[in-house]
């Protein structure tokens, strides 16, 4: 699907704004065209700095020229009232394993393109800000930054499940 120049510029600005705080990983170029349907959950192990935080997982398609296009994303708000839950577990070391459900979609990745996974603490204005204080979103007056660490090791596996359609 062609993307208008304004959309590409806006995406570039969002990536720049995210800066080094948004872990991004792009894979190798695809050897053949893939058709896939992302299936929830996408799992990320993370260690939050605050009890009130958001985890956003976004999948992007990167063409051979480096132009990145959003494919699908999902967000999970964390709050002491909702942790632990079916989609958030707390390990013995205090690290949270968070399953982020991605919006249902189907997408074709062309040969030579790469897939990029971006993990961040939100995506305002697409999703409402989480002020990190526990105040109601509509009336919050204070805000606190939240840093988190995405872990990917034997004790804390992280993955994105992408079924490929034939």
C-alpha positions in Angstrom: 0.0 0.0 0.0 1.6 3.3 -1.0 2.2 5.8 1.7 1.8 9.5 1.2 5.0 11.6 1.6 3.4 13.4 4.6 2.9 10.1 6.3 6.5 9.1 5.7 7.7 12.4 7.1 5.4 12.1 10.2 6.8 8.5 10.8 10.4 9.8 10.5 9.6 12.6 13.1 8.0 10.0 15.5 11.1 7.8 15.2 13.5 10.8 15.8 11.4 11.9 18.8 11.5 8.3 20.3 15.3 8.6 20.2 17.5 6.1 22.0 14.8 5.3 24.7 12.7 3.2 22.2 14.5 -0.1 21.6 14.3 -1.0 18.0 15.4 -4.2 16.2 15.2 -4.7 12.5 15.8 -8.2 11.0 17.5 -9.3 7.8 15.8 -8.5 4.5 13.2 -11.1 3.5 14.3 -13.4 0.7 10.8 -13.9 -0.6 7.4 -12.1 -0.3 5.7 -13.2 3.0 2.0 -13.0 3.8 1.4 -13.1 7.6 -1.2 -12.4 10.2 0.3 -11.3 13.5 -1.3 -13.2 16.3 -1.4 -12.1 19.9 0.3 -12.3 22.2 3.6 -10.5 21.6 5.6 -11.0 24.7 8.2 -8.7 26.1 10.1 -9.0 29.4 10.5 -5.7 31.1 11.6 -4.2 34.3 9.6 -0.9 34.9 10.9 2.0 37.0 7.4 2.9 38.1 4.2 1.0 39.0 2.1 3.0 36.5 3.5 2.7 33.0 2.5 1.6 29.4 4.2 -0.9 27.1 3.8 -0.3 23.4 4.9 -2.9 20.9 4.9 -1.8 17.2 5.8 -3.9 14.1 7.1 -1.9 11.1 7.9 -2.8 7.5 11.2 -1.3 6.3 11.7 -1.1 2.6 15.1 -1.3 0.8 15.5 2.5 0.9 15.1 2.5 4.7 11.5 3.9 4.7 9.7 2.5 7.7 5.9 2.0 7.7 3.8 1.1 10.7 2.1 -2.3 10.2 0.4 -2.9 13.6 0.8 -2.1 17.2 -0.6 -2.8 20.6 -0.4 -1.2 24.1 -0.7 -2.6 27.6 -1.2 -0.2 30.6 0.4 -1.4 33.9 -1.1 -0.4 37.2 -0.8 -2.1 40.6 -4.5 -3.0 40.4 -3.9 -5.0 37.1 -0.6 -6.7 37.9 -0.2 -9.6 38.1 -2.9 -10.7 35.6 -3.3 -13.3 32.8 -1.2 -11.2 30.5 1.3 -9.9 33.0 3.4 -12.2 35.3 5.9 -11.2 37.9 9.1 -13.4 38.0 11.0 -14.3 41.2 13.5 -11.6 40.3 10.7 -8.9 40.1 10.9 -8.7 36.3 7.5 -8.4 34.6 6.7 -10.6 31.5 4.1 -8.6 29.6 2.0 -10.0 26.8 0.9 -7.1 24.5 -2.0 -7.9 22.2 -1.5 -6.5 18.7 -4.5 -5.2 16.7 -5.7 -7.9 14.3 -4.3 -7.5 10.8 -3.0 -9.2 7.8 0.0 -7.8 5.8 2.3 -8.7 2.9 6.0 -8.1 3.4 7.7 -7.8 0.0 11.0 -9.5 -0.8 13.9 -7.3 0.2 12.0 -5.6 3.0 12.8 -6.0 6.7 10.6 -6.2 9.8 11.3 -3.8 12.6 10.0 -4.3 16.2 9.8 -1.1 18.3 9.1 -1.2 22.1 8.3 2.1 23.9 6.4 3.5 26.8 3.6 4.9 24.7 2.6 6.6 21.5 0.8 9.9 22.2 -1.4 11.1 20.5 -2.4 7.7 19.1 -2.9 6.4 22.6 -3.6 8.5 25.7 -0.6 9.5 27.8 0.2 7.5 31.0 1.4 10.2 33.4 3.1 7.6 35.6 1.4 8.9 38.7 -1.7 6.8 39.0 -3.9 9.9 38.7 -6.9 9.6 36.4 -5.8 10.2 32.8 -8.4 12.9 32.1 -7.5 15.0 35.2 -3.8 14.3 35.8 -1.7 17.4 36.4 1.7 15.9 37.1 3.8 13.7 35.0 6.8 11.4 35.6 9.1 9.7 33.1 9.4 6.0 33.2 12.4 4.0 32.0 12.3 0.3 31.4 14.6 -2.4 30.3 13.7 -4.9 27.6 15.4 -8.1 28.4 16.1 -10.9 25.9 18.1 -13.8 27.5 17.4 -17.4 28.6 15.8 -16.3 31.8 13.7 -13.5 30.2 12.8 -14.5 26.6 11.1 -11.9 24.4 9.4 -12.7 21.1 6.9 -11.6 18.5 4.9 -14.3 17.0 4.2 -13.9 13.2 2.4 -16.8 11.6 3.2 -16.9 7.8 0.4 -17.6 5.4 1.1 -19.8 2.4 
